[in-house]
Amino acid sequence: MEMSSQLQNVFKFMDTNGDGKISPLELKQFVSSLGDENSMSAAELAEGMVREMDCDGDGFVSLDEFMRVMRKYWISECRKMIERVDRDGDGFVNFQDFKIMMSAGYNMLV
């Protein structure tokens, strides 16, 4: 599956009400489902992530905003991030790796 399709699927998974935007509450629920292994609360983490990705200032993350951020960081930052969390060295992030990555904070993403 190409990167764009994978990212769209991730966005759709987080957009639980299907309105085409990720709200801080939806992101909080997603982060909470992964477990909060750091000192920042899931709500603070989600709000920070939305602030970083929300280009138009509406308080939500649209698919375009999500894709823009993910594409911007995919070549260098995402590769580095994958290398940091890929415990078995296969070049892929399994669910456990993903959970650890997301729990580490939004600074890894943006």
Summary of the structure (lengths in Angstrom):
residues: 110
radius of gyration: 13.3
end to end distance: 23.0
largest distance: 39.8
contacts: 279
relative contact order: 0.15
helix: 64%
strand: 4%
